[in-house]
Amino acid sequence: MTKPTPAHDASTQIVNLYERHGRTFDCERGKSLFERDWLDRFRAAAGAEASILDIGCGSGEPIARYLIEAGHAVTGVDSSETMIALCQERFPTHSWIVADMRRLDFGRCFNGILAWDSFFHLTQDEQRAMFARFAAHVADGGALMFTSGPRAGEAVGSFQGEPLYHASLDPEDYRCLLAAHRFDVIDHVAEDATCGGHTIWLARRTREVAP
């Protein structure tokens, strides 16, 4: 029997880790909104007043707040009950749902899907499977933006002294998965120095061609 690797062990603890340290994460999460330029590009691709599904929304600060204040209807999803409770306190007129992104099934589409600093906590196989869920929840012509690693691999960092798992596919794998699910890449920047070193993908769902 293959012995689980430390990275695999860490990948199974992500949900519990963020729930245990939800309020600490909220306090330590930077609020400077260094992501603004990319968020504005995402908003432009999604459309004015677009409905947005924020996957891994955390406590809603600062990204969901920025989207809400820009006029978007936001539905936020996070596995942490603590952080969803913070969102509900801060933005009671929007929708906040405790759910595991790997099992999303809303039965409706949004104009934009955002998975910022959340999708990359999934294992490589789980990331591959997520593209069908992205496709099922974004309208034709809608936008998808997510962050990944710059190259294929797994890494285990630390948060509050506990292992924090990350994984990434190879950029070409992401391109193939996006294309297979009718997403055209608008832009991709690896380790963007203007955005805290994040690796970012922005794509648009193409309209289905009638046979």
C-alpha positions in Angstrom: 0.0 0.0 0.0 1.3 3.4 -0.9 1.9 5.6 2.1 0.3 9.0 1.9 2.8 11.8 1.4 3.0 14.8 3.8 1.6 17.0 1.0 -1.4 14.6 0.6 -2.0 14.7 4.4 -2.0 18.5 4.4 -4.4 18.6 1.5 -7.1 16.8 3.5 -6.9 19.4 6.3 -7.6 22.6 4.4 -11.2 22.9 5.3 -10.6 22.3 9.0 -7.7 24.6 9.1 -9.6 27.6 7.7 -12.5 26.9 10.0 -10.3 26.8 13.1 -8.5 29.9 12.2 -11.2 31.8 10.4 -11.2 35.0 12.5 -7.4 35.0 12.6 -7.3 34.8 8.8 -9.8 37.7 8.6 -7.6 39.9 10.9 -4.4 39.1 9.0 -5.8 39.2 5.5 -4.4 42.3 3.8 -7.0 44.9 2.9 -4.9 47.1 0.6 -6.7 45.5 -2.5 -3.5 45.1 -4.5 -5.7 42.9 -6.8 -7.8 45.9 -8.0 -6.4 46.0 -11.5 -7.2 42.4 -12.2 -10.6 42.7 -10.5 -11.4 45.5 -12.8 -10.4 43.5 -15.8 -12.5 40.6 -14.6 -15.5 43.0 -14.1 -15.1 44.3 -17.6 -15.1 40.8 -19.0 -18.1 39.8 -16.9 -20.1 42.9 -17.7 -21.6 45.8 -15.9 -23.6 44.8 -12.8 -22.8 41.2 -13.6 -23.8 38.5 -11.1 -20.7 37.0 -9.6 -20.0 33.7 -7.9 -17.0 34.1 -5.5 -15.6 30.7 -4.8 -13.6 30.6 -1.6 -14.8 34.1 -0.6 -13.3 34.0 2.9 -14.6 36.7 5.1 -15.6 39.0 2.2 -12.8 41.4 2.8 -11.5 43.1 0.7 -12.5 41.4 -2.6 -16.3 40.8 -2.2 -16.7 44.2 -0.6 -15.0 45.8 -3.7 -17.3 43.9 -6.1 -20.4 44.7 -4.1 -19.6 48.4 -3.9 -19.0 48.4 -7.7 -22.6 47.3 -8.1 -22.4 43.5 -8.5 -24.7 40.9 -6.9 -22.3 38.5 -5.2 -22.9 34.9 -4.2 -20.1 33.8 -1.9 -19.1 30.2 -1.2 -16.7 29.1 1.4 -16.1 25.9 3.4 -15.7 27.8 6.7 -18.9 28.5 8.7 -17.0 31.2 10.6 -16.0 33.2 7.6 -19.4 32.9 6.0 -20.9 34.2 9.2 -18.6 37.2 8.9 -19.8 37.8 5.3 -23.4 37.6 6.4 -22.8 40.2 9.1 -21.0 42.6 6.7 -23.2 42.2 3.6 -26.6 40.8 4.7 -28.3 41.6 1.3 -26.0 39.2 -0.6 -25.9 35.4 -0.6 -23.4 33.5 1.5 -23.3 29.8 1.4 -21.2 27.2 3.4 -20.2 24.7 0.8 -17.2 22.7 -0.6 -16.3 24.0 -4.0 -15.7 20.5 -5.2 -19.4 19.7 -4.9 -21.0 22.9 -6.2 -24.3 22.4 -7.9 -26.4 25.5 -7.9 -28.4 24.7 -11.0 -27.9 28.3 -12.2 -25.3 30.3 -14.1 -23.5 33.5 -13.1 -21.9 36.2 -15.4 -18.6 35.8 -13.6 -16.8 33.2 -11.5 -13.9 34.2 -9.3 -11.7 31.7 -7.5 -8.9 33.9 -6.0 -6.4 32.2 -3.7 -8.8 29.3 -3.1 -8.7 27.0 -6.1 -5.0 26.3 -5.7 -5.7 24.6 -2.3 -7.2 21.6 -4.3 -5.1 18.7 -5.4 -4.2 18.4 -9.0 -6.9 15.9 -9.8 -9.5 18.0 -7.9 -8.4 21.0 -9.9 -8.9 19.1 -13.2 -12.4 18.1 -12.1 -13.3 21.7 -11.2 -13.4 22.9 -14.8 -16.7 21.0 -15.4 -18.1 22.8 -12.4 -16.9 26.2 -13.6 -18.5 25.5 -17.0 -21.8 24.5 -15.4 -22.0 27.7 -13.4 -20.9 30.4 -15.9 -23.2 31.8 -18.6 -22.1 31.9 -22.2 -19.9 35.0 -22.6 -19.2 35.1 -18.9 -15.8 35.5 -17.2 -13.7 33.1 -15.1 -10.7 34.3 -13.1 -8.6 32.1 -10.9 -5.1 32.0 -9.4 -2.7 29.0 -9.7 0.9 28.2 -9.2 3.4 29.1 -12.0 4.2 25.5 -12.8 3.1 22.0 -12.0 3.8 20.8 -8.5 2.7 20.6 -4.8 3.9 22.8 -2.0 3.2 22.9 1.7 3.4 26.2 3.5 2.3 27.2 7.0 -0.5 29.1 8.6 -0.7 29.5 12.4 1.9 26.8 12.7 -0.1 24.2 10.7 0.6 22.8 7.2 -1.1 24.8 4.4 -1.4 22.9 1.1 -1.1 24.3 -2.4 -0.9 22.6 -5.8 -0.7 23.6 -9.4 -0.9 22.1 -12.9 1.4 23.0 -15.7 0.2 26.1 -17.6 -0.4 24.0 -20.7 -2.7 21.7 -18.8 -4.7 24.7 -17.7 -4.9 25.9 -21.3 -6.1 22.5 -22.4 -8.7 22.3 -19.7 -10.0 25.8 -20.4 -10.3 25.1 -24.1 -12.0 21.7 -23.5 -14.7 23.5 -21.5 -15.2 26.4 -24.0 -13.1 29.0 -22.3 -10.9 31.4 -24.3 -7.9 32.8 -22.4 -8.1 36.6 -22.2 -4.8 36.9 -20.3 -2.4 34.9 -18.2 0.5 36.3 -16.2 2.8 34.1 -14.1 4.0 35.6 -10.8 2.8 39.0 -11.6 5.0 41.5 -9.8 2.3 44.1 -9.8 -0.1 41.8 -8.0 1.9 40.3 -5.2 3.5 37.7 -7.3 0.2 36.0 -8.1 -0.2 33.7 -11.1 -3.5 34.7 -12.7 -5.8 33.3 -15.4 -8.6 35.4 -16.9 -10.9 33.6 -19.4 -14.3 34.0 -21.1 -16.8 31.2 -21.8 -17.5 31.1 -25.6 -21.0 30.7 -26.9 -22.0 27.2 -28.0 -22.2 26.9 -31.7 -25.4 25.4 -33.0 -24.9 22.2 -35.0 
